[in-house]
Amino acid sequence: MAAADPGTGILAADVHTPGQGNLLALAERNGLDNIRVANGDAIILLREMLAPASLSGLRVFFPDPWPKKRHHKRRLIQPEFIELAATRLKPGAPLHCATDWEPYAEQMLEVLSASPAFDNSQPDGGYTPRPDFRPLTKFEGQGLDKGHLVHDLIFRRNDT
Ligand SMILES: C[S@@+](CC[C@H](N)C(=O)[O-])C[C@H]1O[C@@H](n2cnc3c(N)ncnc32)[C@H](O)[C@@H]1O
């Protein structure tokens, strides 16, 4: 996605250092200079290191699904995170989520639809058809191999 959009600075956050190294190696191999990697928790990055209305978009692709009910509170897409994300996004900026875990997709749709700061880009208020610009990752491929359905959700920060 960084290669397809060289004029946009991409800030990638993960706690998994081998994944960070892999991304940096790929960026170097492809001669990309529009990627920066933040080593750590995306919540802390948003809360403590990014200014209000500083992001032109936010992508949350295949966040850990935490399938067990007692772990649901660990899921990233919760009302508190969405409220924080809303403060960091510019008006009109997209928040794009994708997951191969159906119950989490339902939670994402519920939480995002309930937020007054976001509007669903889909007029019917549902999921977004898989956009061509989102590449297939290894993780998504593994989900598809298991027969999982993948859902995309694209909401936009409104002016409220
Ligand atoms: C299921 S993997 C998906 C990876 C990748 N987005 C993909 O589509 O293949 C979830 C990733 O989220 C990262 N992660 C989980 N919680 C995080 C957090 N609070 N901040 C940053 N990264 C986090 C994990 O380290 C892991 O690499």
The ligand as an SDF file (V2000), in Angstrom:
LIG
                    3D

 27 29  0  0  0  0  0  0  0  0999 V2000
   -3.4470  -11.3270   13.7900 C   0  0  0  0  0  0  0  0  0  0  0  0
   -2.0140  -10.3650   13.5180 S   0  0  0  0  0  0  0  0  0  0  0  0
   -2.3400   -9.5720   11.9580 C   0  0  0  0  0  0  0  0  0  0  0  0
   -1.1320   -8.9840   11.3360 C   0  0  0  0  0  0  0  0  0  0  0  0
   -1.3220   -8.2110   10.0100 C   0  0  0  0  0  0  0  0  0  0  0  0
   -2.0910   -6.9790   10.2030 N   0  0  0  0  0  0  0  0  0  0  0  0
   -1.9350   -9.0580    8.9190 C   0  0  0  0  0  0  0  0  0  0  0  0
   -3.0120   -8.7080    8.4480 O   0  0  0  0  0  0  0  0  0  0  0  0
   -1.3380  -10.0560    8.5330 O   0  0  0  0  0  0  0  0  0  0  0  0
   -2.2880   -9.0920   14.7350 C   0  0  0  0  0  0  0  0  0  0  0  0
   -1.0780   -8.1980   14.9700 C   0  0  0  0  0  0  0  0  0  0  0  0
   -1.4430   -7.1510   15.8710 O   0  0  0  0  0  0  0  0  0  0  0  0
   -0.3400   -6.8750   16.7140 C   0  0  0  0  0  0  0  0  0  0  0  0
   -0.8670   -6.1800   17.9080 N   0  0  0  0  0  0  0  0  0  0  0  0
   -1.7170   -6.6720   18.8220 C   0  0  0  0  0  0  0  0  0  0  0  0
   -2.0130   -5.7300   19.7490 N   0  0  0  0  0  0  0  0  0  0  0  0
   -1.3320   -4.6050   19.3900 C   0  0  0  0  0  0  0  0  0  0  0  0
   -1.2340   -3.2910   19.9420 C   0  0  0  0  0  0  0  0  0  0  0  0
   -1.9040   -2.9470   21.0460 N   0  0  0  0  0  0  0  0  0  0  0  0
   -0.4410   -2.4020   19.3150 N   0  0  0  0  0  0  0  0  0  0  0  0
    0.2360   -2.7460   18.1900 C   0  0  0  0  0  0  0  0  0  0  0  0
    0.1670   -3.9650   17.6120 N   0  0  0  0  0  0  0  0  0  0  0  0
   -0.6010   -4.8860   18.2110 C   0  0  0  0  0  0  0  0  0  0  0  0
    0.2750   -8.2530   16.9580 C   0  0  0  0  0  0  0  0  0  0  0  0
    1.6280   -8.1610   17.3480 O   0  0  0  0  0  0  0  0  0  0  0  0
    0.1110   -8.9120   15.5770 C   0  0  0  0  0  0  0  0  0  0  0  0
    1.2430   -8.6740   14.7600 O   0  0  0  0  0  0  0  0  0  0  0  0
  1  2  1  0
  2  3  1  0
  2 10  1  0
  3  4  1  0
  4  5  1  0
  5  6  1  0
  5  7  1  0
  7  8  2  0
  7  9  1  0
 10 11  1  0
 11 12  1  0
 11 26  1  0
 12 13  1  0
 13 14  1  0
 13 24  1  0
 14 15  1  0
 14 23  1  0
 15 16  2  0
 16 17  1  0
 17 18  1  0
 17 23  2  0
 18 19  1  0
 18 20  2  0
 20 21  1  0
 21 22  2  0
 22 23  1  0
 24 25  1  0
 24 26  1  0
 26 27  1  0
M  CHG  2   2   1   9  -1
M  END
$$$$
